[in-house]
Amino acid sequence: MLGVPYASIGLPETGSWRERHQNTLSTTLRDQNTLSTTLRDQNTLSPPLRDQNTLSTTLRDQNTLSTTLRDQNTLSTTLRDQNTLSTTLRDQNTLSPPLRDQNTLSTTLRDQNTLSTTLRDQNTLSTTLRHQNTLSPPLRDQNTLSPPLRDQNTLSPPLRDQNTLSPPLRDQNTLSTTLRHQNTLSTTLRHQNTLSTTLRDQNTLSPPLRHQNTLSTTLRHQNTLSTTLRDQNTLSTTLRDQNTLSPPLRDQNTLSTTLRDQNTLSTTLRDQNTLSTTLRHQNTLSPPLRDQNTLSPPLRDQNTLSTTLRHQNTLSTTLRHQNTLSTTLRHQNTLSPPLRDQNTLSTTLRHQNTLSPPLRDQNTLSPPLRDQNTLSTTLRHQNTLSTTLRDQNTLSTTLRDQNTLSPPLRDQNTLSTTLRDQNTLSTTLRDQNTLSPPLRDQNTLSPPLRDQNTLSTTLRHQNTPSPPLRDQNTLSPPLRDQNTLSTTLRDQNTLSTTLRDQNTLSTTLRDQNTLSTTLRDQNTLSPPLRDQNTLSTTLRHQNTLSPPLRDQNTLSTTLRDQNTLSPPLRDQNTLSPPLRDQNTLSTTLRHQNTLSTTLRDQNTLSPPLRDQNTLSTTLRPEHTVNHTERPEHTVTSTERPEHTVNHTETPEHTVNHTERPEHTVNHTERPEHTVTSTERPEHTVTSTETPEHTVNHTETPEHTVKADLSISPLFARILFKTLPLNCFLRRTCGNFNPCLYLAGFRTQGSPVAGKLPNRTIYDGCVCAQPSGKKKKYIYI
């Protein structure tokens, strides 16, 4: 029987293979180097490129690299001027700005202070590095990052002697350490004391010190800033309930000390309260400083962020579910954005010192200040810098319970994020909160520094803010000479936040500091680099959040001068920094790093092509027979049974006295289903019946044609146009779309050019006709 593909007779194709619901990363770079990852649901981090190179992962439904987070978090680092992480997170701005000179987030943890410390239960970022600068080891005597609370472990638990959660001030101001019940580090200072109380001199939430105070990136062996993300929690421990950004206050203003009931660290503004109450003039929580300011600077003397969350608070990471550390540190990416000159993130807070002050309109994560350090106060609408996002992603580690982001202090003040039970450094994001930009999936928070000031500037010896990973990977690797976020993790320190389950920012930097976000399940924040610095987004299953760079442009574009976390470029610094001319986010991953990793389940970066996925035009063997061969259902010469009849009997597939239907043979031969003239074969009908598949006197098979008869596409088209539409039914389908497989026809008389024969019997599909009956034969 002839099988004619419906394409040959001009029928409409069915089964278009474009996956409307499985997001294509399709990098439709429109105009301005937008990663244009218009994530309708879960916008990812990837920054837009300048001219044409945008990852343009316009994932329509779920994960797009470009963090045009329509709903929640757009990491999209719309850096207006220079180094703004400009993570205009509509909902969830990032939290910690750098300080000018010495007020680092207590990154210079010389002895014990590591940013993310020994998450015992749920992957605490820093695993209590007793010897090698643990970001958050709890100090017994003096400075603990966030000491355990007596009742419920607040971000800044009461320190025994001196330690305050967000490191105590020199004279009187303590970070409001003894949070007895739920006090978060930056306890939504409603009136005066804002979380980032612009420590002009000493304590800023996150900026590093010029010389020694680095974010404690020199994690030589084990400490990673926010990595060991077990499930999905991102470093930016967007604590839904009690996120604390908590910077220190100047003189007397405590960060909302002893918030006894519900105070959240950094503006857990329940309704509209922005983290740092919309500093209209100058005070910005996290503006990056050009030269020296790092995200979390260490405190000078004893003030530790005291993030020793013994029970639940983790300094930064153990993101349980989806949030990746999103600190796509390729080489030098720092969690917090750099400051321009010396202006600390909250230093020049002339009025109210806000930890992560809300920007005027759109709150960028930590945009750079033009003149005097505004956090990117130009947040036009609603986004607060560390907008304590209740539900999902709060930049300022809106840890559901009590996680604090707070970094350790210089000398003794350790972030002491030795979360004994569950608290990760800044990430025990139980659900989706990422530390820095709490994108639902995979946004990275912190921008890179311009010149030499890295988030943890050359923590050569002691201060490492980020906690040690179980094996070797450290989120914030050690810096070599100048101030790198210690991204040059050659052997051990890998940014790789090896997210065990789904979203691992874990950029298991194998050789040269590749973020290598080997996302086992879904998406990685950082793109892989081609040659050396590859973010190595070896997406085992689905998609990498951020696109890889080709040759030299690494996700953190090997910032030799500027050390950027996801290093923003000088002009348009994007989180996953856009390249100026040629540096495409390497969306055209030729060999290995394909941004479109063909998401098997949800987001397919590259949908199937129409051309290659064509129906086979080969005739189905079941419907093609030779004229002389034994067809499947043969009939007698004179009768018209459904499949061969006997003169005297009526089987459904009958045979002639001299012929044998289905698998017919000679009268004297014995075929597979032969019967005698008086027998009743399996499918016989009476001589007077007219089965659905009848053949001419001289022809025999069901679905048989003359030996030399073939249907040209033109004739098939003519046949199709002549017959009623309902006569052509798709085989094995229940609808009435035209079926392209001509089962066979028999003519009485010869066909005329352009016309059908006088009598044609057409074999249609065994499908339900409009009448609801099952018919096997269609008469024309």
C-alpha positions in Angstrom: 0.0 0.0 0.0 1.3 3.4 -0.8 2.4 5.7 1.9 2.4 9.3 0.9 3.7 11.8 3.5 1.2 14.5 4.0 3.9 17.0 3.3 3.9 15.8 -0.3 0.3 16.7 -0.9 0.4 20.1 0.7 -1.2 19.3 3.9 -0.5 21.4 7.0 2.1 20.0 9.3 1.0 19.0 12.6 3.1 18.7 15.8 5.3 21.7 15.6 8.2 21.1 17.6 8.9 24.4 19.2 8.5 24.1 22.8 6.4 27.0 23.9 6.6 26.1 27.5 10.2 24.9 27.8 12.2 28.1 27.9 14.5 28.6 25.1 17.6 30.5 26.1 17.3 32.0 22.7 19.6 34.8 22.9 17.7 37.4 21.0 20.0 40.2 21.7 17.8 43.2 21.0 19.5 46.5 21.5 21.7 47.2 24.5 23.4 44.2 25.7 20.7 42.9 27.8 21.1 39.4 28.8 17.5 40.0 28.1 16.7 37.0 30.0 13.3 38.2 30.5 12.6 35.6 33.0 8.9 35.7 33.4 9.1 33.6 36.5 12.7 33.1 37.7 14.9 35.7 36.2 18.5 34.7 36.4 21.5 36.7 36.8 23.2 37.0 33.6 24.1 40.6 32.7 23.5 42.1 29.3 26.3 42.7 26.9 27.0 46.1 25.4 26.4 45.8 21.7 25.2 42.5 20.5 26.4 39.9 22.8 23.6 39.3 25.1 23.0 35.9 26.5 19.5 37.1 25.7 18.2 34.0 27.3 14.7 35.1 26.9 13.5 32.1 28.7 9.8 32.7 28.4 8.6 30.8 31.4 11.2 30.0 33.9 14.9 30.5 33.9 16.5 33.1 31.8 20.0 34.2 32.3 19.1 37.8 32.1 17.7 38.8 35.4 15.0 40.9 34.0 13.0 39.6 36.9 9.6 40.8 36.1 8.2 39.5 39.3 10.8 39.2 41.9 14.5 39.7 41.5 16.2 41.2 38.7 19.8 40.9 39.3 20.1 42.6 36.1 22.8 44.8 37.2 21.7 47.9 35.5 24.9 49.6 36.6 24.1 53.2 35.7 27.5 54.6 36.0 30.4 52.3 36.7 30.5 49.7 39.3 26.9 49.0 40.3 25.9 45.6 40.7 22.9 47.6 39.9 20.9 44.7 40.7 17.7 46.5 40.4 16.0 43.9 42.3 12.4 44.9 42.3 11.8 42.8 45.3 15.0 41.8 46.8 18.0 44.1 46.7 21.3 43.0 47.9 22.6 43.8 51.1 26.0 44.8 51.9 28.0 47.8 50.7 31.7 48.3 51.2 33.2 50.8 53.6 35.8 53.4 52.9 39.0 52.6 54.6 39.0 50.3 57.4 35.4 49.4 57.9 35.2 46.2 56.2 32.7 43.6 57.0 35.4 42.3 59.1 36.7 40.4 56.2 40.2 40.5 57.5 39.6 37.6 59.8 43.2 37.1 60.8 42.8 34.2 63.0 39.4 32.7 63.1 37.0 34.9 61.4 35.6 33.4 58.3 32.7 34.7 56.5 30.7 31.5 56.3 31.6 29.1 59.0 31.2 25.5 59.5 27.6 24.9 58.7 27.3 21.7 60.6 23.9 20.6 59.6 22.8 22.3 56.5 26.0 23.2 54.8 27.2 26.2 56.6 29.4 28.2 54.4 32.2 28.5 56.7 33.0 25.4 58.6 34.4 26.9 61.7 37.9 27.3 60.5 39.6 27.3 63.8 43.0 27.8 62.3 42.6 29.3 58.9 40.3 32.1 59.2 36.8 30.8 59.6 34.4 33.4 58.5 32.0 32.7 61.2 33.6 30.8 64.0 31.9 31.9 67.2 34.4 33.6 69.5 33.9 32.6 73.1 35.3 35.7 74.6 35.0 38.7 72.4 33.7 38.8 69.0 31.3 36.4 67.5 29.6 37.2 64.3 26.2 36.4 65.5 26.3 34.7 68.9 23.5 32.3 69.6 20.4 33.7 71.0 19.0 32.4 74.1 15.6 31.8 72.7 15.4 31.4 69.0 18.8 32.3 67.6 18.5 35.7 66.2 20.9 37.0 63.6 22.7 39.0 66.1 22.5 36.9 69.3 23.9 38.4 72.4 27.6 38.1 72.7 29.1 37.0 76.0 31.6 39.7 76.4 31.8 42.1 73.5 30.6 40.5 70.4 27.7 42.1 68.6 26.0 40.6 65.6 26.7 43.4 63.4 30.0 44.3 64.9 29.9 46.5 67.9 30.8 50.1 67.7 33.9 51.5 69.3 32.3 53.3 72.2 28.8 52.3 73.0 27.0 51.1 70.0 26.7 47.4 69.8 25.0 45.8 66.9 22.2 45.1 69.1 23.6 41.8 69.8 21.4 40.2 72.4 18.5 39.7 70.1 16.5 37.6 72.5 13.7 36.5 70.3 13.8 37.2 66.6 15.9 40.2 66.3 17.6 40.3 63.0 20.9 41.9 62.5 19.8 45.0 60.8 16.6 45.4 62.7 14.7 47.5 60.4 15.6 50.6 62.1 12.4 52.3 61.7 13.3 55.8 62.8 16.9 56.5 63.3 19.2 53.7 63.4 19.2 52.1 60.0 20.8 48.8 59.4 23.7 50.2 57.6 24.5 53.0 59.9 27.0 54.4 57.6 30.0 53.7 59.7 32.1 56.4 58.4 35.0 55.2 60.4 34.7 51.7 61.3 31.8 49.4 60.8 30.2 49.0 57.5 28.2 46.0 56.6 30.3 44.7 54.0 33.0 46.8 52.5 36.6 45.6 52.9 39.5 47.6 54.2 42.1 48.9 52.0 45.1 46.9 53.0 44.3 44.0 55.1 40.7 43.9 55.5 39.5 41.8 52.8 36.4 39.9 52.7 38.7 37.2 53.8 38.8 35.9 50.4 42.1 34.2 50.9 40.5 31.0 51.6 43.6 29.0 51.1 42.3 25.6 51.8 38.7 25.1 52.7 36.9 28.3 53.3 34.5 29.3 50.7 32.4 32.4 51.1 29.1 30.9 50.5 29.3 27.7 48.9 28.4 24.4 50.4 24.9 24.9 49.2 23.4 21.6 49.9 20.1 21.9 48.2 19.1 25.2 46.8 20.0 27.9 49.3 22.1 30.6 47.9 24.8 32.4 49.7 22.7 35.4 50.0 20.7 33.9 52.7 17.6 35.7 51.9 16.0 34.9 55.2 12.4 35.3 54.6 11.7 36.1 58.1 14.7 37.6 59.7 17.3 38.5 57.2 20.0 40.7 58.6 22.3 42.7 56.6 23.5 44.2 59.7 26.1 46.9 59.4 27.5 48.6 62.4 26.5 52.0 63.6 28.7 55.0 64.0 28.9 56.1 67.6 25.7 55.4 69.5 23.3 54.1 67.0 23.1 50.4 67.3 21.8 48.4 64.5 18.6 48.1 66.3 20.2 46.6 69.2 18.2 44.0 71.0 15.3 43.8 68.8 13.4 41.7 71.2 10.5 40.6 69.1 10.6 40.6 65.3 13.2 43.1 64.1 14.7 41.9 60.9 18.4 42.4 60.2 18.2 44.5 57.2 14.9 46.0 56.9 12.8 43.1 57.2 10.3 45.6 56.2 7.2 43.7 56.3 5.1 45.9 54.1 6.9 48.7 52.5 9.8 49.5 54.7 12.8 49.5 52.6 16.0 48.2 54.1 17.6 51.5 54.4 14.9 53.9 54.3 15.2 55.3 50.9 18.2 57.4 51.4 17.3 60.2 49.1 20.5 62.0 49.4 23.6 60.0 49.9 23.4 57.1 52.2 23.4 53.9 50.2 23.9 50.6 51.7 26.0 48.9 49.1 27.5 51.2 46.7 30.8 49.8 45.5 33.9 51.9 46.1 36.3 52.3 43.2 39.5 51.6 45.0 39.3 49.9 48.2 35.9 49.3 49.6 34.8 45.7 49.7 31.5 44.2 50.5 32.0 43.2 54.0 34.9 45.0 55.6 36.3 43.8 58.9 36.1 45.9 62.0 39.2 47.4 63.5 39.4 46.2 67.0 37.0 43.8 68.4 33.7 44.4 66.8 32.7 41.2 65.2 29.7 40.8 63.2 29.1 38.1 65.8 27.3 35.9 63.3 27.9 32.9 65.4 24.5 31.7 64.8 24.7 28.6 66.9 21.4 27.1 65.9 20.0 28.4 62.7 21.8 31.4 61.5 24.3 30.8 58.8 26.5 33.5 57.6 26.1 32.9 53.9 25.0 30.1 52.1 23.7 26.7 52.7 20.9 27.5 50.3 18.7 24.5 50.8 16.6 24.5 47.7 17.2 26.7 44.8 19.2 29.7 45.5 22.7 29.6 44.3 25.4 31.5 46.0 25.2 33.4 42.8 28.6 34.7 43.4 29.8 33.7 40.1 33.3 34.4 41.0 35.3 33.5 38.0 38.5 34.9 39.2 37.9 37.8 41.4 34.2 38.2 41.8 33.3 39.6 45.1 30.0 39.2 46.8 29.6 42.8 47.4 29.9 45.6 44.9 33.0 47.8 44.9 33.0 51.5 45.9 34.5 54.1 43.7 37.0 56.0 45.7 36.8 55.8 49.4 33.2 56.4 50.0 31.9 53.6 52.1 28.6 52.1 51.3 26.9 53.7 54.1 29.7 56.0 55.1 28.4 59.3 54.0 25.0 58.7 55.4 24.5 62.2 56.3 21.1 61.8 57.8 20.1 58.4 59.0 22.6 55.7 58.2 20.8 52.9 56.6 22.3 49.5 56.2 20.9 48.7 52.9 19.0 51.9 52.3 16.2 51.7 49.8 17.0 53.4 46.6 14.8 56.0 45.3 13.2 54.2 42.4 14.4 50.7 41.8 17.1 49.9 44.3 20.0 48.4 42.7 21.8 45.7 44.5 24.8 47.7 45.3 25.3 50.3 42.7 28.4 52.5 42.8 28.0 56.1 44.0 28.8 58.8 41.7 30.2 61.3 44.0 29.8 60.4 47.6 28.5 56.9 47.6 24.8 56.4 47.1 23.7 52.9 47.3 22.1 53.6 44.0 19.6 55.5 45.7 18.0 56.1 42.4 15.8 53.2 42.8 12.8 54.9 41.3 9.9 52.8 42.4 10.0 50.3 45.1 13.1 48.3 45.3 15.0 48.7 48.4 18.6 47.8 48.4 18.2 45.1 50.8 14.5 44.9 50.5 13.8 42.4 53.2 11.8 40.3 50.9 9.3 38.5 53.1 8.6 35.6 50.9 11.3 34.6 48.8 14.5 36.3 48.0 15.8 39.0 50.2 19.2 40.2 49.3 20.1 41.0 52.8 19.9 37.3 53.6 16.3 37.3 54.6 17.0 34.1 56.4 13.7 32.5 57.2 14.7 32.1 60.7 17.7 34.0 61.7 20.5 33.9 59.3 22.8 36.8 59.2 25.1 37.9 56.5 27.3 39.8 58.8 31.0 39.4 58.1 33.7 39.1 60.7 35.8 42.0 62.1 39.4 42.6 61.6 41.2 41.4 64.7 39.0 39.3 66.9 35.7 40.0 65.5 34.8 37.0 63.5 31.6 36.7 61.6 31.5 33.7 63.8 29.0 32.2 61.7 29.7 28.9 63.3 26.2 27.9 63.0 26.2 24.9 65.1 23.0 23.5 63.9 21.4 24.9 60.9 22.6 28.4 60.4 24.5 29.0 57.2 26.6 32.0 56.8 24.2 34.0 54.8 22.4 31.4 53.0 20.4 28.9 54.9 17.8 29.9 52.4 15.3 27.3 53.1 13.4 27.9 50.0 14.7 30.2 47.4 16.5 33.2 48.9 19.9 33.9 47.6 22.3 35.9 49.6 23.3 38.2 47.0 20.8 39.0 44.8 18.0 36.9 46.0 16.9 35.8 42.6 14.6 32.9 42.7 17.0 30.8 40.9 20.4 31.9 40.3 21.2 35.5 40.6 24.5 36.7 41.8 24.7 39.5 44.2 27.8 41.3 44.3 29.6 43.4 41.7 33.4 43.6 41.4 35.7 46.3 42.4 37.3 48.6 39.9 41.0 48.9 40.4 42.5 46.8 43.1 40.1 46.7 45.9 38.6 43.4 46.0 35.8 42.3 48.2 38.3 40.8 50.4 41.4 42.6 49.4 44.4 40.3 49.6 43.5 38.3 52.6 46.9 36.8 52.4 47.1 35.5 55.9 44.2 35.6 58.1 40.9 37.1 57.1 38.8 34.9 55.0 35.1 35.8 55.0 33.9 32.8 53.2 33.5 29.5 54.9 35.5 26.5 53.9 33.9 24.0 51.6 33.9 20.4 52.6 36.6 19.5 50.2 38.5 22.4 48.7 36.2 24.8 47.1 36.0 28.2 48.6 33.5 30.7 47.6 35.7 33.6 48.0 39.1 32.3 47.0 42.3 33.9 48.3 43.8 36.9 46.5 47.2 36.6 45.0 48.8 40.0 45.1 46.4 42.9 44.9 42.9 42.5 45.8 41.2 39.6 44.2 38.3 38.0 45.8 40.7 35.2 45.9 39.2 33.9 42.8 42.4 32.5 41.8 41.6 29.3 43.5 44.2 27.2 41.8 43.9 24.0 43.6 41.6 24.0 46.5 39.6 27.2 46.8 36.9 26.9 44.2 34.1 29.3 44.2 32.2 26.3 43.3 29.3 26.3 45.6 28.6 22.8 44.5 25.0 22.8 45.0 24.4 19.2 45.6 20.8 19.0 44.5 19.7 21.6 42.0 21.2 25.0 41.7 24.9 25.0 42.5 26.6 28.2 42.0 29.3 25.9 43.0 31.7 26.6 40.4 34.0 23.8 41.2 37.0 25.6 40.0 39.1 22.7 39.0 42.2 24.3 37.7 42.2 28.1 37.4 39.3 29.5 39.2 36.4 28.5 37.1 33.1 29.1 38.6 32.3 25.9 36.9 28.8 26.0 38.0 28.3 22.4 37.4 24.6 22.6 37.9 23.7 19.0 38.4 20.0 19.6 38.0 18.9 22.9 36.7 20.7 26.2 36.3 23.9 27.7 37.2 24.4 31.3 37.8 27.7 31.7 36.3 28.6 31.0 32.7 31.6 28.9 31.8 34.7 30.3 30.1 36.1 28.7 27.1 39.9 28.3 27.6 41.1 28.9 31.0 38.6 30.9 33.0 35.5 29.0 32.2 32.7 29.3 34.5 32.6 25.8 33.5 28.9 25.6 33.7 29.0 22.0 33.0 25.3 21.7 33.2 24.9 18.0 33.6 21.2 18.2 33.1 19.7 21.4 32.1 20.8 25.0 31.8 23.4 27.3 32.9 22.2 30.5 34.2 24.8 32.6 32.8 26.5 32.3 29.5 30.1 31.4 29.1 32.7 33.7 27.7 34.8 32.6 24.8 38.4 33.0 25.2 39.6 35.5 27.7 36.5 37.1 28.9 35.6 35.2 31.9 32.5 35.7 33.8 34.5 37.7 36.1 36.6 38.6 33.1 39.8 38.1 34.8 39.7 41.5 36.3 43.4 42.1 36.7 42.7 45.7 37.6 39.3 45.8 38.9 38.4 42.6 40.6 34.8 42.2 40.1 32.6 39.6 41.5 30.6 39.0 38.5 32.7 41.8 37.5 30.9 44.8 36.1 32.7 46.5 33.4 33.8 50.1 33.9 31.1 51.6 31.9 28.1 49.4 32.2 29.1 47.0 34.9 26.8 44.1 34.7 26.7 41.4 37.2 27.7 38.8 34.9 29.8 41.5 33.3 28.9 42.3 29.8 31.7 42.6 27.4 32.3 45.7 25.4 33.0 44.8 21.8 33.9 41.3 21.2 33.3 39.7 24.5 30.1 38.0 24.1 28.8 36.3 27.0 29.8 33.5 24.7 26.3 32.6 24.0 27.6 30.9 20.9 29.0 28.1 22.9 30.4 26.1 20.0 31.8 23.0 21.7 31.3 22.6 25.3 29.7 25.6 27.0 26.4 25.8 25.3 24.2 28.2 27.1 21.3 26.4 25.7 21.8 23.1 27.3 18.6 21.6 26.0 16.7 21.5 29.1 15.2 18.0 29.2 12.5 18.8 31.6 11.8 22.4 31.9 13.8 24.9 30.0 15.1 23.8 26.7 17.6 26.3 25.7 17.5 25.2 22.1 14.3 23.7 20.9 14.2 21.1 18.2 14.5 22.3 14.6 11.7 21.9 12.2 14.0 20.8 9.4 15.6 17.9 10.9 12.6 16.8 12.7 10.6 15.8 9.7 8.4 12.8 9.4 10.0 10.0 7.6 8.7 10.1 4.1 9.4 6.4 3.7 6.3 4.3 3.0 5.1 2.3 5.8 5.9 -1.3 5.2 2.6 -2.4 6.5 0.8 -0.5 3.8 3.0 -1.2 0.8 2.8 -4.4 -1.2 3.8 -5.5 -4.6 1.3 -6.2 -7.2 2.2 -9.8 -7.5 3.0 -10.2 -3.8 0.5 -11.7 -1.4 -1.1 -8.7 0.3 -2.4 -8.7 3.7 -6.0 -9.0 2.8 -6.8 -10.4 -0.6 -10.2 -10.9 -2.1 -11.6 -13.0 -4.9 -11.7 -11.9 -8.4 -15.4 -11.3 -8.8 -16.5 -10.3 -5.4 -15.9 -7.4 -3.2 -15.6 -8.6 0.4 -13.9 -6.8 3.1 -10.8 -8.9 2.7 -11.5 -11.7 0.3 -14.6 -13.9 0.2 -15.5 -17.4 -0.7 -18.2 -18.2 -3.1 -20.2 -20.1 -0.6 -18.8 -18.8 2.7 -18.6 -15.4 4.4 -15.4 -14.9 6.4 -14.0 -11.6 7.0 -11.0 -12.3 5.0 -12.0 -14.9 2.6 -10.1 -16.6 -0.1 -11.0 -17.6 -3.6 -11.2 -21.2 -4.7 -8.1 -20.7 -6.7 -6.6 -17.9 -4.6 -5.5 -17.5 -1.1 -6.1 -14.1 0.7 -4.0 -12.7 3.3 -0.6 -14.2 2.3 -2.2 -15.5 -0.9 -0.7 -18.4 -2.8 -1.5 -20.5 -5.7 -4.6 -22.7 -5.6 -2.5 -25.8 -5.2 -0.1 -24.2 -2.6 -0.7 -24.1 1.1 0.0 -20.6 2.4 0.0 -19.6 5.9 -3.7 -19.1 6.2 -5.0 -21.2 3.3 -8.4 -22.8 3.4 -10.3 -25.1 1.0 -13.0 -23.9 -1.2 -15.6 -25.2 1.3 -13.7 -24.0 4.4 -14.3 -20.7 6.1 -11.1 -18.7 6.5 -10.5 -16.3 9.2 -12.0 -13.3 7.5 -14.4 -14.3 4.8 -17.5 -12.7 3.6 -20.2 -13.8 1.2 -19.9 -13.3 -2.5 -22.6 -10.7 -2.5 -21.0 -8.5 0.2 -19.0 -5.5 -0.5 -16.2 -5.2 2.0 -14.4 -1.9 2.6 -11.2 -2.8 0.9 -12.3 -4.3 -2.4 -10.1 -4.8 -5.4 -10.7 -5.4 -9.0 -11.3 -8.7 -10.6 -7.7 -9.0 -11.6 -6.3 -7.5 -8.4 -6.0 -9.1 -5.0 -4.5 -7.3 -2.0 -6.1 -5.0 0.5 -4.1 -1.9 -0.1 -2.9 -3.2 -3.4 -2.5 -1.4 -6.6 -1.5 -2.3 -10.1 2.0 -3.4 -10.5 3.1 -0.4 -12.4 0.6 1.9 -10.8 2.1 4.7 -8.5 0.6 7.9 -7.3 2.5 11.0 -8.2 2.3 13.9 -5.8 0.2 15.7 -8.4 -2.3 12.9 -8.8 -2.4 12.5 -5.0 -3.1 16.1 -4.7 -5.8 15.9 -7.3 -7.3 12.9 -5.5 -7.2 14.7 -2.2 -8.9 17.8 -3.6 -11.6 15.7 -5.2 -12.5 13.5 -2.3 -14.4 14.8 0.7 -12.3 16.1 3.5 -13.7 13.5 5.9 -12.5 10.8 3.7 -9.0 11.6 4.5 -8.5 10.7 8.1 -5.2 10.6 9.9 -4.3 7.1 10.7 -4.3 6.3 14.4 -5.8 9.7 15.1 -9.2 10.6 16.3 -9.6 13.9 14.5 -10.5 14.6 10.9 -7.2 16.0 9.7 -6.4 14.9 6.2 -4.6 11.6 6.2 -1.7 11.4 3.8 -1.4 7.7 3.4 -3.3 6.5 0.4 -4.1 3.0 1.3 -4.9 2.0 -2.2 -7.5 2.4 -4.9 -9.0 0.5 -7.8 -10.2 1.9 -11.0 -12.8 0.8 -13.5 -11.4 2.4 -16.5 -8.2 4.3 -16.9 -7.6 7.6 -15.2 -7.7 10.7 -17.2 -5.2 13.4 -16.8 -6.3 15.8 -14.1 -9.4 13.8 -13.3 -10.2 10.9 -11.1 -11.3 7.5 -12.5 -14.9 6.7 -12.8 -14.9 4.3 -9.9 -12.3 4.6 -7.1 -12.2 2.8 -3.9 -10.1 4.6 -1.4 -8.8 3.1 1.8 -8.9 5.6 4.6 -7.9 5.3 8.2 -9.6 3.2 10.7 -10.7 6.3 12.6 -14.0 7.4 13.9 -16.0 9.0 11.2 -18.1 12.1 11.9 -21.0 9.7 12.3 -19.2 8.0 15.2 -18.9 4.7 13.4 -15.8 2.9 12.5 -15.4 2.4 8.8 -12.6 0.8 7.0 -13.6 1.7 3.5 -14.5 5.0 1.9 -16.3 4.9 -1.4 -15.8 7.6 -3.9 
